[in-house]
Amino acid sequence: MFKELTDKEYKEIRKREDEKGVYLLEITVPGDSEDEIIEYAYMRKGQYPEGESSATEIHVTYYDGGRPISGTSAARCIDGNWKIL
């Protein structure tokens, strides 16, 4: 799904797995300016040591100069199919 959301090379920041597979994955890609970083964070529906999610989703956060400036839900898995929001 990350490849559909961005066509840039990404850097894996954090990845967590359990017996069902990956439940948390955070990546970053460079933004349009040299100070901008875009972070995508996937979390499978459920409760985990790192947090809780009511749906399997990917959120995006935009950083400028190291500070978050905006963010939103980017994609959601509904009945086994990903939908870009």
C-alpha positions as CSV (number, residue, x, y, z in Angstrom):
1,M,0.0,0.0,0.0
2,F,2.9,2.4,0.7
3,K,4.0,2.1,-2.9
4,E,0.5,3.3,-4.0
5,L,0.7,6.3,-1.6
6,T,4.2,7.4,-2.6
7,D,6.5,6.9,-5.5
8,K,9.6,7.8,-3.6
9,E,12.2,5.7,-1.9
10,Y,11.3,5.3,1.8
11,K,13.2,4.7,5.0
12,E,11.8,2.2,7.5
13,I,11.7,3.8,11.0
14,R,9.9,1.3,13.1
15,K,8.4,-2.2,12.5
16,R,6.6,-4.4,15.0
17,E,5.3,-7.9,14.4
18,D,3.3,-10.5,16.3
19,E,2.1,-14.0,15.5
20,K,-0.2,-12.6,12.8
21,G,2.5,-10.6,11.1
22,V,3.2,-6.9,11.0
23,Y,0.9,-4.8,13.1
24,L,2.9,-1.5,13.1
25,L,5.1,0.0,10.4
26,E,6.4,3.6,10.2
27,I,8.3,4.9,7.2
28,T,9.5,8.3,6.1
29,V,10.0,9.8,2.6
30,P,11.5,13.2,1.7
31,G,9.0,16.0,1.0
32,D,9.0,18.7,-1.7
33,S,11.5,20.9,0.2
34,E,14.7,19.9,1.9
35,D,13.2,20.6,5.3
36,E,10.0,18.6,4.7
37,I,9.7,14.9,5.8
38,I,6.5,12.8,5.2
39,E,5.8,10.0,7.7
40,Y,3.4,7.2,6.9
41,A,2.3,5.0,9.9
42,Y,0.5,1.7,9.4
43,M,-1.3,0.0,12.3
44,R,-3.5,-3.1,12.2
45,K,-6.8,-2.9,14.1
46,G,-6.2,-4.0,17.7
47,Q,-4.5,-3.2,21.0
48,Y,-0.7,-3.2,21.2
49,P,2.0,-2.0,23.5
50,E,2.6,1.0,21.2
51,G,-1.1,2.0,21.1
52,E,-4.6,1.0,19.9
53,S,-6.4,1.3,16.6
54,S,-10.1,0.9,15.9
55,A,-9.4,0.2,12.2
56,T,-6.5,-1.0,10.1
57,E,-5.2,2.3,8.6
58,I,-2.3,4.3,7.3
59,H,-1.9,7.8,8.6
60,V,0.3,10.4,7.1
61,T,2.0,13.3,9.0
62,Y,3.9,16.1,7.4
63,Y,7.0,17.6,9.1
64,D,8.7,20.8,8.3
65,G,12.0,21.6,10.1
66,G,11.4,18.6,12.4
67,R,7.9,19.8,13.6
68,P,4.6,18.3,12.6
69,I,2.6,20.7,10.5
70,S,-0.4,18.6,9.4
71,G,-1.6,15.1,9.0
72,T,-4.6,12.9,8.1
73,S,-5.7,9.4,7.4
74,A,-4.3,8.2,4.1
75,A,-5.8,4.8,3.6
76,R,-8.1,2.3,5.4
77,C,-8.5,-1.5,5.0
78,I,-12.2,-2.3,4.7
79,D,-13.3,-5.9,4.4
80,G,-9.8,-6.9,3.3
81,N,-9.6,-4.2,0.6
82,W,-7.5,-1.0,0.9
83,K,-9.2,2.3,0.1
84,I,-7.2,5.5,-0.4
85,L,-8.9,8.3,1.5
